[in-house]
Each structure stands twice: as C-alpha cells, then as structure tokens.
Amino acid sequence: MGKLTNTQLVKLDTLDEGRRKWDRVRKLVEMAAVTPKSADDLMRQCGRTVDQAGRFFGSNGFGPLSTHAVDLGALIKRPGTFQAKLGAFREIVGKGYAGFDRAQLAIKKG
C-alpha cells in the first residue's frame, strides 16, 4: 500500500469525525446502563445524536454506517424498557464500530 491520496485522506478525516459521533452514542448508552433513573433522558439525547450521525454518514457516502444509525434510532423509539433493549443497543453499537474498520480498510485500499 503506497502513499494515500488527498481524497483518501479527506475520507479518513471524515470517518474520524463520524467515529467521534458514534463514540458519543456509545457513551450515552453506557451512561444509561449504569444510571437507570435518567435512562429516558439519556436515550432522548442518544436519539438526537443517532439522527445526526445517520444524516452525517449518509451525506458523506458511508451508507452501511448510516444503516446502523437508523437501526439504533428505530430501537430507541421501540416500546419497552431500556434494560430489556440494552443488549440490542450494545450489539448495534458494536456493529457500527466494525463498520468503521471496514470503511477504513476500503478507503486505504483505494
């Protein structure tokens, strides 16, 4: 693998910005897991962050990451207790991180 082009560097920077948004989502989910009294408020914040992340990924050509954000947003809106959905939240967040790794490899390969 040779030197990265300017386009690849811009895409990697954009991906890093998206990862920071996804880190915020993970942080909110984990905060809600340890503070059940404020889980509803944290999930509202998470919902807004997920919507922003989904739009960001979609508008920057990261469709699979956008899909994970949409899936997480739908799960947040689904009825049921937070504790009952916690495993699914963590699974989708994990899939998002795996998506970042795949996107980064694809960008570097060209």
C-alpha positions as CSV (number, residue, x, y, z in Angstrom):
1,M,0.0,0.0,0.0
2,G,1.5,3.3,-1.1
3,K,1.0,6.9,-0.1
4,L,-2.6,7.9,0.4
5,T,-4.2,10.4,-2.0
6,N,-5.7,13.7,-0.8
7,T,-9.2,12.2,-1.5
8,Q,-8.4,9.2,0.7
9,L,-7.1,11.5,3.5
10,V,-10.2,13.6,3.4
11,K,-12.4,10.5,3.6
12,L,-10.4,9.2,6.6
13,D,-10.8,12.6,8.3
14,T,-14.5,12.4,7.7
15,L,-14.6,8.9,9.0
16,D,-12.8,10.0,12.2
17,E,-15.4,12.7,12.7
18,G,-18.1,10.1,12.3
19,R,-16.3,7.9,14.8
20,R,-16.4,10.7,17.4
21,K,-20.2,11.0,16.9
22,W,-20.5,7.2,17.3
23,D,-18.3,7.4,20.4
24,R,-20.9,9.8,21.9
25,V,-23.7,7.4,21.1
26,R,-21.8,4.6,22.9
27,K,-21.1,6.8,25.9
28,L,-24.8,7.7,26.2
29,V,-25.9,4.1,26.0
30,E,-23.4,3.1,28.7
31,M,-24.3,6.0,30.9
32,A,-28.0,4.9,30.7
33,A,-27.0,1.4,31.6
34,V,-25.4,2.5,34.9
35,T,-27.9,5.2,35.7
36,P,-31.4,3.7,35.2
37,K,-33.2,6.7,36.7
38,S,-32.0,9.0,33.9
39,A,-32.1,6.4,31.1
40,D,-35.1,8.0,29.4
41,D,-33.3,11.4,29.2
42,L,-30.1,9.9,28.0
43,M,-32.0,7.9,25.4
44,R,-33.6,11.1,24.1
45,Q,-30.1,12.6,23.8
46,C,-28.9,9.4,22.1
47,G,-31.8,9.6,19.7
48,R,-30.9,13.1,18.6
49,T,-27.2,12.1,18.3
50,V,-28.1,9.0,16.3
51,D,-30.2,11.0,13.9
52,Q,-27.4,13.5,13.4
53,A,-24.9,10.7,12.9
54,G,-27.2,8.9,10.4
55,R,-27.5,12.1,8.3
56,F,-23.8,12.7,8.5
57,F,-22.9,9.1,7.4
58,G,-25.5,9.2,4.6
59,S,-24.4,12.5,3.2
60,N,-20.7,11.5,3.2
61,G,-21.1,8.2,1.4
62,F,-21.0,5.8,4.3
63,G,-24.3,4.0,3.7
64,P,-23.7,1.0,5.9
65,L,-22.8,3.2,8.9
66,S,-26.0,5.2,8.2
67,T,-28.0,2.0,8.3
68,H,-26.6,1.1,11.7
69,A,-27.6,4.6,12.9
70,V,-31.1,4.2,11.5
71,D,-31.4,0.8,13.2
72,L,-30.3,2.2,16.5
73,G,-32.8,5.1,16.1
74,A,-35.6,2.7,15.5
75,L,-34.7,0.6,18.5
76,I,-34.7,3.7,20.7
77,K,-38.2,4.5,19.5
78,R,-39.5,0.9,20.0
79,P,-41.6,0.4,23.1
80,G,-40.2,-1.4,26.0
81,T,-37.8,-0.8,28.9
82,F,-34.3,0.3,28.4
83,Q,-32.9,-2.7,30.3
84,A,-34.8,-5.1,28.0
85,K,-33.2,-3.5,25.0
86,L,-29.7,-2.9,26.4
87,G,-28.2,-6.0,24.7
88,A,-29.6,-4.9,21.3
89,F,-28.2,-1.4,21.8
90,R,-24.8,-2.7,22.5
91,E,-24.9,-5.1,19.6
92,I,-25.8,-2.3,17.1
93,V,-23.1,0.0,18.6
94,G,-20.6,-2.8,18.1
95,K,-21.7,-3.3,14.5
96,G,-21.1,0.4,14.0
97,Y,-17.5,0.1,15.2
98,A,-17.0,-3.0,12.9
99,G,-18.4,-0.8,10.1
100,F,-15.8,1.8,10.8
101,D,-13.0,-0.7,10.5
102,R,-14.3,-2.0,7.2
103,A,-14.8,1.5,5.8
104,Q,-11.2,2.5,6.8
105,L,-9.8,-0.6,5.1
106,A,-11.8,0.1,2.0
107,I,-10.6,3.7,1.9
108,K,-6.9,2.7,2.3
109,K,-7.2,0.1,-0.5
110,G,-8.5,2.8,-2.8
